[in-house]
Amino acid sequence: MTNDVLKAIHYRRTVNQNSFTDQDISKEDLLTILEAANAAPTHKRTQPWRFVVFQKDGLTRLGAELSRIYKTITPAEKYSEATEVNMGKKATTANVAIAIVVNYTGDLPEWEELAATSCAVQNLWLAAHSIGIGGYWATPGMINHLGEFLGLEPNQKCVGLFYLGHHESEPREPVRSSIEEKVRWEQ
């Protein structure tokens, strides 16, 4: 495959924090990644994606909030101190965390705004991959409780956290079943 776009689509993979290095992600690289996200398709040009970027001390605050939320919402019989600690640690072992927010405009069905935001995240992921930065979209239950912490408006909802980092993981072959199993041709 010689086309760089198709290569990125086929070979982009989830890269978790255990593969991240300590190397900082430059502001220039972050802007490149965010500009790619901003180029996503959007019905009626609503551009419903919003991002809150956490770095350095911001990651520590995010981690503390995730731990606090876990402790607050978890029933006593399911609570684990180790999980509480890991919630905070997960955020602080990334180089960058980006809260993914959908800004529901009311002009379109909510699913269309979510779909457009998902396209923005795919662009973000492909752009990061193309410049050697790994990451993944996490959707822990705590995201439903981050609104106040993120300063969200009533029409906004956090739909995940995207963790980013330079990494040392090896490229992996894609594992997908055949497209023929997923397509029906009508003529």
Backbone hydrogen bonds, N-H to C=O, Kabsch-Sander energy under -0.5 kcal/mol:
donor,donor_aa,acceptor,acceptor_aa,energy
7,K,3,N,-2.4
8,A,4,D,-2.4
9,I,5,V,-2.4
10,H,6,L,-2.5
11,Y,7,K,-2.6
12,R,8,A,-1.6
15,V,135,G,-1.9
19,S,16,N,-2.1
20,F,17,Q,-1.5
21,T,166,H,-2.6
26,S,24,D,-0.6
30,L,26,S,-2.4
31,L,27,K,-2.8
32,T,28,E,-2.1
33,I,29,D,-2.4
34,L,30,L,-2.7
35,E,31,L,-2.6
36,A,32,T,-1.8
37,A,33,I,-1.8
38,N,34,L,-2.2
39,A,35,E,-0.6
39,A,36,A,-1.0
40,A,37,A,-1.6
45,R,42,T,-1.4
46,T,43,H,-1.5
50,R,101,V,-2.2
52,V,99,A,-1.6
53,V,51,F,-0.5
54,F,97,A,-3.4
58,G,55,Q,-2.5
59,L,56,K,-0.8
60,T,56,K,-1.3
61,R,57,D,-2.3
62,L,58,G,-2.5
63,G,59,L,-2.8
64,A,60,T,-2.4
65,E,61,R,-2.1
66,L,62,L,-2.6
67,S,63,G,-2.3
68,R,64,A,-2.5
69,I,65,E,-2.8
70,Y,66,L,-2.5
71,K,67,S,-2.5
72,T,68,R,-2.2
73,I,69,I,-2.8
74,T,70,Y,-1.8
78,K,75,P,-2.0
79,Y,75,P,-1.3
84,E,80,S,-2.2
85,V,81,E,-2.5
86,N,82,A,-2.5
87,M,83,T,-2.2
88,G,84,E,-1.3
89,K,85,V,-2.3
90,K,86,N,-2.5
91,A,87,M,-1.0
92,T,88,G,-1.5
93,T,89,K,-1.3
94,A,91,A,-1.1
95,N,164,L,-1.9
96,V,164,L,-1.6
97,A,54,F,-2.0
98,I,162,F,-2.3
99,A,52,V,-2.9
99,A,97,A,-0.5
100,I,160,G,-3.0
101,V,50,R,-2.7
101,V,99,A,-0.6
102,V,157,K,-2.9
103,N,48,P,-2.9
103,N,101,V,-0.5
104,Y,102,V,-0.9
104,Y,155,N,-2.4
105,T,103,N,-0.5
112,E,109,P,-1.1
113,E,109,P,-1.4
114,L,110,E,-2.5
115,A,111,W,-2.5
116,A,112,E,-2.4
117,T,113,E,-2.0
118,S,114,L,-2.4
119,C,115,A,-2.1
120,A,116,A,-2.0
121,V,117,T,-2.1
122,Q,118,S,-2.3
123,N,119,C,-2.4
124,L,120,A,-2.5
125,W,121,V,-2.8
126,L,122,Q,-2.8
127,A,123,N,-2.7
128,A,124,L,-2.5
129,H,125,W,-2.6
130,S,126,L,-2.3
131,I,127,A,-1.0
131,I,128,A,-1.0
132,G,129,H,-1.8
133,I,128,A,-2.9
134,G,165,G,-2.5
135,G,13,R,-0.5
136,Y,163,Y,-1.6
138,A,136,Y,-0.7
138,A,161,L,-3.5
143,I,140,P,-2.1
144,N,141,G,-1.4
145,H,142,M,-2.3
146,L,143,I,-1.3
150,L,146,L,-2.7
151,G,147,G,-0.8
151,G,148,E,-0.8
152,L,147,G,-2.9
156,Q,153,E,-2.2
157,K,102,V,-2.0
159,V,100,I,-2.9
160,G,100,I,-0.7
161,L,138,A,-2.6
162,F,98,I,-3.0
163,Y,136,Y,-2.2
163,Y,161,L,-0.7
164,L,96,V,-2.9
165,G,134,G,-2.2
166,H,23,Q,-0.6
167,H,132,G,-0.6
168,E,19,S,-1.7
176,R,174,P,-0.6
181,E,178,S,-1.4
182,K,179,I,-2.0
183,V,179,I,-0.6
186,E,184,R,-0.5
